[in-house]
Amino acid sequence: MSVLLLQMTVVLATSLVCGWIASKLGQARVIGEIFGGILLGPSMLGRVAPEFSSRIFAPNSLGSLDVLSTVGLVLFLFLIGSDLDYEHLRRQKTTAIFSSLMSILLPFSMAILAAPLLLERFAVSGVGKLPFTFFLGVSMSITAFPVLARILQEKRMESSPLGATALMCAAVDDVVAWMLMALAMALLPTGSGAGSYAPRLAWLGFYLLIMLLAIRPAETWLAKHHNTTKFSYELLGILLIVAFASAAATDAIGVHPLFGAFLAGVCFPRVKAWQQGLRTRLDTVISLVLLPLFFTITGIKTRLDLLNTTQAWLWTGLILLLAIVGKMGGAILAARWTGQKWRFAIALGAMLNTRGLVELVVLNIAYNAHVFSPTLFTMLVVMALVTTAMTAPILNWLKVSTAKTTAQEMALIPTA
């Protein structure tokens, strides 16, 4: 226990310092927190103070840290799902759906083209081409909804036309990406061989029907017949039971438990007081304590020393280029096709290019499932950091803010 508490002390202190530095540099705190996790890994701390690193973060002592970080991720994905705003999505459905789908389709297509080259060089031996391509496609096309929301909040843009549209696009991206992730997990081989694909997909379909046709209506009924809008202790307990049970169900099916947690959040009743109560009670502990543990686990897996050749960095640059062109290009093209000005289109593309924490979740799932090698994992972590760090500077360059950018200036298209 003393080792775990010491690990948490070091992680929390590093996270606070790096988050503070990032905020002073005009970046979201999560950028610094992610970098802090890398600092505590073998690429940084392991080189500067190898004895201290091996004593504090010895491989056989990371089990408890990993379990706590997984619990934090389950709660975090539950929060993400519960934050999706259906009403905004309905009001901006044409712009949000078209732009988000284009910003998924183009990078996913680029991933399909690049997959054979990367599979040959960086895949783990024995992994199938189809699951590898799916995981790579999701890694290229996902948007970090919570990181984007935090950036927009810091710029006071979350209620602006551009900000609301970007958040809706990110919400659609998240839903589609996690569905693709569930499919990719279902396609991974198990001990029973390829014959297990059909039963797992059937169980996944059955699970989705139960959640959307039974659990969601039941929670909606509970919200309508609950005699108060107060978010009580008992109500929190019931909803967390649903979240953990849903995560356990998808894990039993062979799909990652985080997908179950996310879908439980999607089914969460859209009662504003309940949503705020859930975030108020969980957000601080998750953001301050549990997520930094996940960043550290990710940092320990990230081996920058593996990128020790010009060829490795060239492949990293290619992945980064495909990710930026695909994600930003898809969003920009969709915005232009729907009548937006270049300023709006580029700003929207920069926002949807934010990958951050959700990207790291996807990469860790692929790494733990032995789909990505340590080298490819590191390359994609670098891509996630760079694309997320790009967002704020691009918005600053465009001089996009609530105070300076009106709907007329951005030429927002009519809602449909």
VEXVEX-151050 format. One record per residue (C-alpha): residue number from 1; residue in three letters; z, x, y. Coordinates in pm, 1 decimal. Each point is the difference from the previous one (the first is absolute). Example, Ala and Ser with C-alpha at 12.3 -4.5 7.8 and 13.67 -1.06 7.14 Angstrom:
# VEXVEX-151050
REC num residu        w        u        v
REC   1    ALA    780.0   1230.0   -450.0
REC   2    SER    -66.0    137.0    344.0
***
This chain:
# VEXVEX-151050
REC num residu        w        u        v
REC   1    MET      0.0      0.0      0.0
REC   2    SER     79.6    284.6    240.4
REC   3    VAL   -355.9    136.7    -41.5
REC   4    LEU   -150.5   -341.7     77.6
REC   5    LEU    217.5    -42.5    309.4
REC   6    LEU    -91.4    350.3    118.5
REC   7    GLN   -369.0    -74.9    -57.2
REC   8    MET     29.6   -320.4    203.8
REC   9    THR    179.8    189.0    278.2
REC  10    VAL   -276.2    261.7     25.2
REC  11    VAL   -274.9   -262.9    -21.4
REC  12    LEU    151.8   -225.0    267.5
REC  13    ALA     61.8    290.5    240.9
REC  14    THR   -356.1    129.6    -44.0
REC  15    SER   -145.0   -348.9     40.0
REC  16    LEU    188.8    -65.0    323.6
REC  17    VAL    -99.9    333.5    156.2
REC  18    CYS   -365.9    -19.5   -101.0
REC  19    GLY    -25.0   -366.2    103.7
REC  20    TRP    146.1     84.8    341.9
REC  21    ILE   -246.9    288.7     46.6
REC  22    ALA   -292.4   -225.3    -96.2
REC  23    SER    104.9   -264.7    251.0
REC  24    LYS     18.9    264.6    272.9
REC  25    LEU   -354.5    108.1    -87.7
REC  26    GLY   -127.4   -355.3     43.2
REC  27    GLN    -24.0    -74.3   -371.9
REC  28    ALA    168.9   -269.7   -206.1
REC  29    ARG    331.3    114.4   -145.8
REC  30    VAL   -132.4    -55.1   -350.8
REC  31    ILE   -246.0    290.0     49.6
REC  32    GLY    291.9    235.2     54.7
REC  33    GLU    193.8   -151.9   -289.4
REC  34    ILE   -293.3     54.1   -237.3
REC  35    PHE    -39.6    358.4    122.8
REC  36    GLY    374.3     46.7    -47.7
REC  37    GLY    -42.9    -89.2   -366.2
REC  38    ILE   -267.1    269.0    -33.4
REC  39    LEU    230.5    250.9    171.5
REC  40    LEU    258.4    -56.3   -273.3
REC  41    GLY   -255.8     56.4   -275.9
REC  42    PRO   -112.6    320.3   -170.9
REC  43    SER   -271.6     61.8    259.4
REC  44    MET    253.2     59.6    277.0
REC  45    LEU    369.7     13.7    -97.8
REC  46    GLY    -90.2    132.1   -344.9
REC  47    ARG   -170.2    299.4    162.1
REC  48    VAL    245.3     67.0    283.7
REC  49    ALA    323.4    -54.2   -195.2
REC  50    PRO    -87.3    -18.1   -369.1
REC  51    GLU    359.8     36.4   -124.7
REC  52    PHE    128.9   -279.2    226.7
REC  53    SER   -294.9   -219.4    -92.3
REC  54    SER     44.2     49.7   -374.2
REC  55    ARG    371.7    -70.6     29.2
REC  56    ILE    -27.6   -315.7    211.4
REC  57    PHE   -326.4   -141.8   -134.1
REC  58    ALA     -1.9    127.3   -356.7
REC  59    PRO   -251.0   -201.1   -209.3
REC  60    ASN    269.9   -125.6   -238.0
REC  61    SER    203.8   -136.7    292.6
REC  62    LEU   -272.1   -217.9    151.2
REC  63    GLY     35.9   -297.6   -234.7
REC  64    SER    257.3   -185.7    210.4
REC  65    LEU   -192.2     76.8    318.5
REC  66    ASP   -316.3   -140.6   -157.3
REC  67    VAL    175.4   -320.2   -112.7
REC  68    LEU    147.3    -60.2    346.5
REC  69    SER   -337.3     60.9    164.7
REC  70    THR   -165.3   -247.4   -239.4
REC  71    VAL    257.2   -267.0     86.2
REC  72    GLY    -68.3     69.9    367.2
REC  73    LEU   -375.2    -36.3    -55.6
REC  74    VAL     46.1   -331.3   -183.6
REC  75    LEU    198.2   -135.8    295.9
REC  76    PHE   -247.5    153.1    245.5
REC  77    LEU   -304.7   -162.9   -164.1
REC  78    PHE    192.3   -328.1    -12.5
REC  79    LEU     51.0     27.9    377.1
REC  80    ILE   -369.0     78.1     56.5
REC  81    GLY   -105.6   -306.9   -193.7
REC  82    SER    250.6   -221.1    179.7
REC  83    ASP   -130.7    116.8    339.0
REC  84    LEU   -359.2   -117.6    -53.3
REC  85    ASP    -70.7   -262.8    265.9
REC  86    TYR   -210.1   -281.2   -148.3
REC  87    GLU    -35.6   -178.1    334.1
REC  88    HIS   -146.3    304.0    175.8
REC  89    LEU   -226.9     52.2   -297.9
REC  90    ARG   -130.8   -356.9     26.5
REC  91    ARG    -60.6     30.3    375.0
REC  92    GLN   -182.6    333.2    -28.5
REC  93    LYS   -144.7    -52.9   -345.9
REC  94    THR   -364.5     83.5     80.7
REC  95    THR     71.9    327.9    179.6
REC  96    ALA    286.0    101.2   -226.5
REC  97    ILE   -168.0    -73.1   -331.2
REC  98    PHE   -343.7    142.0     88.9
REC  99    SER    132.7    317.3    163.4
REC 100    SER    258.3     62.8   -271.1
REC 101    LEU   -243.8    -53.3   -284.3
REC 102    MET   -252.6    234.9    160.9
REC 103    SER    273.6    258.5     51.1
REC 104    ILE     73.1    -24.8   -372.9
REC 105    LEU   -355.6    -28.9   -130.3
REC 106    LEU   -144.3    307.0    175.9
REC 107    PRO    275.4    252.8    -89.9
REC 108    PHE     21.0   -144.0   -351.1
REC 109    SER   -376.7     48.4    -37.2
REC 110    MET     33.1    358.8    119.9
REC 111    ALA    279.6     54.0   -252.1
REC 112    ILE   -228.0   -127.9   -277.4
REC 113    LEU   -265.1    255.8    101.9
REC 114    ALA    253.0    283.9     21.9
REC 115    ALA    194.6    -93.7   -315.9
REC 116    PRO   -222.8    185.1   -253.3
REC 117    LEU     30.6    327.0    194.4
REC 118    LEU    376.8    -30.8     46.3
REC 119    LEU     52.4   -123.8   -356.1
REC 120    GLU   -169.1    309.9   -138.1
REC 121    ARG    210.6    239.4    209.2
REC 122    PHE    336.2   -162.5     73.8
REC 123    ALA     74.9   -278.2   -249.0
REC 124    VAL    262.9     31.6   -271.0
REC 125    SER   -154.9     57.8   -340.0
REC 126    GLY    -68.6   -321.4   -189.3
REC 127    VAL      6.5   -242.0    293.6
REC 128    GLY   -275.5   -261.3     -5.4
REC 129    LYS   -270.6    -11.7    263.2
REC 130    LEU     65.3   -366.2     86.5
REC 131    PRO    373.9     22.2     79.6
REC 132    PHE    -54.2    332.8    179.8
REC 133    THR   -268.7   -159.1    218.3
REC 134    PHE    218.5   -302.7     72.7
REC 135    PHE    297.9    213.1    101.7
REC 136    LEU   -217.9    225.7    215.5
REC 137    GLY   -162.7   -303.1    161.3
REC 138    VAL    336.3   -155.5     85.8
REC 139    SER    123.3    335.1    135.8
REC 140    MET   -301.4     21.3    228.9
REC 141    SER      5.2   -361.6    118.9
REC 142    ILE    364.0   -101.4     45.6
REC 143    THR    167.8    -54.5    338.7
REC 144    ALA    372.3     52.0     59.7
REC 145    PHE    102.7   -336.9    143.4
REC 146    PRO    362.3     99.2     84.0
REC 147    VAL    -97.8    330.4    164.6
REC 148    LEU   -267.7   -173.8    205.4
REC 149    ALA    250.2   -267.9    101.1
REC 150    ARG    244.1    268.6    114.9
REC 151    ILE   -268.7    178.9    203.9
REC 152    LEU   -103.0   -325.5    167.1
REC 153    GLN    361.9    -89.9     68.6
REC 154    GLU     61.3    337.0    166.9
REC 155    LYS   -308.3    -58.3    217.2
REC 156    ARG    101.6   -363.7     67.0
REC 157    MET   -328.8   -119.2   -147.2
REC 158    GLU    115.5   -211.5   -294.4
REC 159    SER    -66.4   -327.0    188.5
REC 160    SER   -320.7    112.2    172.5
REC 161    PRO   -335.8   -135.4   -123.7
REC 162    LEU    -98.7    340.9   -135.4
REC 163    GLY    339.0     62.6   -157.7
REC 164    ALA     15.9   -342.0   -165.1
REC 165    THR   -352.0     41.7   -140.0
REC 166    ALA     81.1    345.9   -136.1
REC 167    LEU    317.0   -125.4   -167.4
REC 168    MET   -187.7   -285.2   -163.4
REC 169    CYS   -268.9    238.3   -125.4
REC 170    ALA    271.5    227.1   -139.4
REC 171    ALA    166.1   -298.5   -167.7
REC 172    VAL   -323.7    -95.9   -176.2
REC 173    ASP    -53.6    366.8    -92.8
REC 174    ASP    343.9     14.5   -157.7
REC 175    VAL    -53.3   -313.7   -208.5
REC 176    VAL   -344.0    113.0   -126.1
REC 177    ALA    114.0    358.4    -60.7
REC 178    TRP    303.1   -103.5   -203.5
REC 179    MET   -213.1   -237.5   -207.1
REC 180    LEU   -237.7    289.7    -71.6
REC 181    MET    299.3    221.0    -77.1
REC 182    ALA    129.3   -257.1   -248.7
REC 183    LEU   -341.1     -5.3   -166.9
REC 184    ALA    -10.0    380.3    -12.1
REC 185    MET    344.3     11.3   -164.5
REC 186    ALA   -107.9   -261.4   -252.1
REC 187    LEU   -300.3    217.8    -91.3
REC 188    LEU    208.0    307.5    -77.1
REC 189    PRO     19.1     79.4   -371.9
REC 190    THR    324.4    -57.6   -187.4
REC 191    GLY    124.3     90.2   -341.4
REC 192    SER   -188.2   -297.1   -143.6
REC 193    GLY   -331.1    127.8    136.6
REC 194    ALA   -276.8   -170.2    189.4
REC 195    GLY     53.1   -319.2   -197.1
REC 196    SER    305.2    -64.2    214.6
REC 197    TYR   -210.0    -51.5    315.6
REC 198    ALA    -79.4   -365.1    -68.5
REC 199    PRO    360.4   -108.3    -77.2
REC 200    ARG    132.3    182.8    305.1
REC 201    LEU   -259.2   -159.2    226.3
REC 202    ALA     79.9   -338.9   -155.8
REC 203    TRP    372.0     49.1     60.9
REC 204    LEU    -74.8    111.2    355.9
REC 205    GLY   -200.8   -317.7     58.7
REC 206    PHE    280.0   -212.3   -148.3
REC 207    TYR    255.6    176.7    220.4
REC 208    LEU   -209.8    -65.5    313.9
REC 209    LEU    -25.6   -369.6    -90.3
REC 210    ILE    377.4    -25.8    -47.8
REC 211    MET     72.0    173.2    331.7
REC 212    LEU   -255.4   -192.2    208.2
REC 213    LEU     22.1   -341.9   -166.7
REC 214    ALA    367.9    -13.5    -94.2
REC 215    ILE    217.8    255.9    180.6
REC 216    ARG   -163.3    -32.4    341.5
REC 217    PRO     10.1   -385.7      4.8
REC 218    ALA    361.4     13.7   -123.4
REC 219    GLU    100.6    232.8    283.4
REC 220    THR   -189.2   -216.9    250.4
REC 221    TRP    187.6   -305.6   -132.1
REC 222    LEU    326.0    192.1     35.1
REC 223    ALA    -83.7     80.1    362.6
REC 224    LYS    -79.7   -363.9     80.5
REC 225    HIS    308.2   -146.0   -168.8
REC 226    HIS    249.1    265.9     97.1
REC 227    ASN    242.9   -164.6    236.6
REC 228    THR      4.9    289.9    242.2
REC 229    THR   -232.6    272.9    122.5
REC 230    LYS    286.3    249.6    -22.5
REC 231    PHE    -80.9    290.4   -230.7
REC 232    SER    312.6     -4.8   -213.8
REC 233    TYR    138.3    259.8   -237.7
REC 234    GLU    -80.0   -222.5   -299.2
REC 235    LEU   -356.2    -60.3    119.8
REC 236    LEU    -57.8    374.1     37.7
REC 237    GLY    127.3     49.1   -353.1
REC 238    ILE   -234.4   -265.1   -144.5
REC 239    LEU   -306.7    146.0    171.5
REC 240    LEU     88.2    354.5   -107.1
REC 241    ILE     37.9   -124.6   -357.7
REC 242    VAL   -356.2   -134.0     22.3
REC 243    ALA   -122.4    332.0    142.8
REC 244    PHE    161.5    213.9   -270.6
REC 245    ALA   -102.4   -241.7   -277.6
REC 246    SER   -359.0      3.2    125.3
REC 247    ALA      0.4    380.9     11.4
REC 248    ALA    143.6     11.8   -354.0
REC 249    ALA   -268.4   -243.4   -121.8
REC 250    THR   -291.3    209.2    128.2
REC 251    ASP    160.8    314.1   -137.1
REC 252    ALA     27.4   -166.1   -343.2
REC 253    ILE   -366.5   -104.7     18.5
REC 254    GLY   -100.6    361.1     64.2
REC 255    VAL    -70.6    -41.8    371.4
REC 256    HIS    220.3    187.3    246.4
REC 257    PRO    322.5   -180.7    104.3
REC 258    LEU    -90.1     46.7    366.8
REC 259    PHE   -282.6   -250.5    -40.1
REC 260    GLY    250.4   -257.7   -123.0
REC 261    ALA    229.0     72.1    294.5
REC 262    PHE   -288.3    -37.8    244.4
REC 263    LEU   -113.8   -331.4   -148.0
REC 264    ALA    358.2   -128.2      8.3
REC 265    GLY     -5.7     72.8    373.3
REC 266    VAL   -331.3   -184.4     37.6
REC 267    CYS    167.0   -304.0   -161.3
REC 268    PHE    300.5     28.2    234.4
REC 269    PRO     46.3   -321.3    208.3
REC 270    ARG   -142.5     34.7    351.5
REC 271    VAL    321.6   -101.2    177.0
REC 272    LYS     32.4    222.4    305.9
REC 273    ALA    380.2     14.8    -13.9
REC 274    TRP    -15.2     96.6   -366.7
REC 275    GLN   -262.9    268.7     58.7
REC 276    GLN    202.3    146.6    284.3
REC 277    GLY    320.4    -20.8   -201.3
REC 278    LEU   -157.4    178.6   -293.6
REC 279    ARG   -134.2    280.5    218.7
REC 280    THR    324.6     33.5    195.0
REC 281    ARG    206.8     36.5   -315.5
REC 282    LEU   -232.1    229.2   -194.1
REC 283    ASP   -216.1    195.8    244.2
REC 284    THR    259.2    248.1    127.6
REC 285    VAL    126.0    104.8   -341.9
REC 286    ILE   -353.4     23.8   -139.9
REC 287    SER   -146.9    195.2    294.9
REC 288    LEU    298.3    224.7     64.2
REC 289    VAL    122.4     76.1   -352.1
REC 290    LEU   -232.4   -102.1   -283.0
REC 291    LEU   -350.8     77.0    130.5
REC 292    PRO     86.9    360.3     99.1
REC 293    LEU     95.5     51.5   -365.6
REC 294    PHE   -351.9   -108.7    -94.5
REC 295    PHE   -148.6    239.3    258.0
REC 296    THR    198.0    282.9   -157.6
REC 297    ILE   -114.8    -87.8   -352.1
REC 298    THR   -356.6     -4.6    136.1
REC 299    GLY     55.5    332.6    175.8
REC 300    ILE    121.3    158.4   -322.4
REC 301    LYS   -323.7   -111.4   -170.3
REC 302    THR   -213.9    124.8    290.1
REC 303    ARG   -109.9    357.8    -69.5
REC 304    LEU   -173.2    137.0    307.5
REC 305    ASP     -3.2    337.7   -172.7
REC 306    LEU   -260.0   -144.6   -239.8
REC 307    LEU   -242.4    -21.4    292.4
REC 308    ASN    -24.5    377.3      7.2
REC 309    THR   -376.8     45.5      1.1
REC 310    THR   -276.2    -77.2    244.4
REC 311    GLN   -158.6   -226.0   -260.7
REC 312    ALA    319.0   -206.8    -32.7
REC 313    TRP     18.2    -52.3    375.3
REC 314    LEU   -369.7    -89.1     10.5
REC 315    TRP     60.4   -272.1   -259.6
REC 316    THR    299.2   -117.1    203.3
REC 317    GLY   -222.7    -14.3    308.1
REC 318    LEU   -260.9   -200.8   -189.8
REC 319    ILE    261.5   -251.0   -115.6
REC 320    LEU    130.5    -26.9    355.2
REC 321    LEU   -351.1    -49.2    139.6
REC 322    LEU    -84.7   -272.4   -252.5
REC 323    ALA    329.3   -175.8     67.5
REC 324    ILE    -46.6     -1.0    378.3
REC 325    VAL   -369.8    -89.6     -0.1
REC 326    GLY     50.7   -269.3   -260.1
REC 327    LYS    309.1   -166.0    147.3
REC 328    MET    -77.1     32.6    369.8
REC 329    GLY   -373.4    -44.6    -52.7
REC 330    GLY     44.5   -323.7   -193.0
REC 331    ALA    231.6   -149.0    261.7
REC 332    ILE   -218.8    115.3    291.6
REC 333    LEU   -316.7   -140.6   -155.5
REC 334    ALA    165.9   -333.5    -72.5
REC 335    ALA    139.2    -23.9    353.3
REC 336    ARG   -335.9     84.5    155.7
REC 337    TRP   -183.7   -248.3   -222.8
REC 338    THR    236.5   -273.4    117.8
REC 339    GLY    -69.1     71.8    366.8
REC 340    GLN    280.2    238.9     97.3
REC 341    LYS    -35.8    278.3    253.8
REC 342    TRP     15.1    360.7   -112.3
REC 343    ARG    348.5     48.6    142.7
REC 344    PHE    141.4   -286.5   -203.9
REC 345    ALA   -190.6    108.2   -312.4
REC 346    ILE    116.7    362.7     13.4
REC 347    ALA    360.0   -102.2     72.1
REC 348    LEU     -2.0   -241.6   -293.3
REC 349    GLY   -149.7    266.6   -226.5
REC 350    ALA    267.1    251.7    104.1
REC 351    MET    275.3   -250.2    -74.9
REC 352    LEU   -133.2    -87.1   -344.4
REC 353    ASN    -38.9    371.8    -75.9
REC 354    THR    381.6     20.6     -3.9
REC 355    ARG    108.5     64.6   -360.6
REC 356    GLY    348.8    145.5     19.5
REC 357    LEU    273.9   -119.3   -230.8
REC 358    VAL   -198.7   -254.8   -201.1
REC 359    GLU   -255.2    269.3    -84.9
REC 360    LEU    279.2    222.9   -131.4
REC 361    VAL    120.7   -287.0   -218.6
REC 362    VAL   -349.7    -35.0   -149.7
REC 363    LEU    -33.1    376.2    -51.1
REC 364    ASN    336.6     21.2   -174.5
REC 365    ILE    -96.8   -284.4   -233.0
REC 366    ALA   -322.0    182.0    -89.9
REC 367    TYR    183.1    331.7    -39.4
REC 368    ASN    270.4   -145.5   -223.8
REC 369    ALA   -265.6   -178.2   -206.4
REC 370    HIS   -167.8    341.9    -56.0
REC 371    VAL   -320.2   -103.9    176.1
REC 372    PHE      8.4    256.8    283.6
REC 373    SER     69.7    368.3    -56.0
REC 374    PRO    254.1    179.9    225.1
REC 375    THR   -290.3    155.2    193.7
REC 376    LEU   -177.8   -330.1     68.0
REC 377    PHE    334.2   -163.4     78.4
REC 378    THR     66.6    267.5    263.6
REC 379    MET   -348.5    -39.1    148.6
REC 380    LEU     48.6   -374.2     36.2
REC 381    VAL    347.8     44.3    152.3
REC 382    VAL   -158.3    226.3    264.3
REC 383    MET   -262.7   -270.1     58.7
REC 384    ALA    271.7   -265.0     40.6
REC 385    LEU    190.3    208.3    254.9
REC 386    VAL   -306.1     92.0    206.6
REC 387    THR   -148.9   -351.1     12.0
REC 388    THR    336.0   -150.7     97.2
REC 389    ALA     65.4    265.2    265.7
REC 390    MET   -344.4    -68.8    151.8
REC 391    THR     81.0   -358.8     98.4
REC 392    ALA    225.2     52.7    300.7
REC 393    PRO   -216.1    273.5    164.7
REC 394    ILE   -315.7   -212.5    -34.4
REC 395    LEU    173.0   -303.3    154.6
REC 396    ASN    129.5    221.3    281.0
REC 397    TRP   -350.9    140.4     55.9
REC 398    LEU   -139.0   -353.7     20.0
REC 399    LYS    286.1    -89.3    238.0
REC 400    VAL     79.3   -303.4   -210.8
REC 401    SER    330.2   -172.7     78.2
REC 402    THR    129.0   -345.9     77.7
REC 403    ALA     26.4     78.4    368.6
REC 404    LYS   -349.8    140.9     36.1
REC 405    THR   -199.9   -192.1   -256.7
REC 406    THR    -67.5   -369.4     38.4
REC 407    ALA   -194.0   -229.9   -227.3
REC 408    GLN   -289.7      3.4    248.2
REC 409    GLU    -11.0    380.7      8.4
REC 410    MET     -4.6     18.1   -379.0
REC 411    ALA   -248.2   -291.2    -21.7
REC 412    LEU    193.0   -167.6   -278.2
REC 413    ILE   -220.6   -235.7   -198.2
REC 414    PRO     93.6   -370.1    -23.2
REC 415    THR    226.8    -93.0   -286.4
REC 416    ALA   -138.8   -203.4   -284.9
***
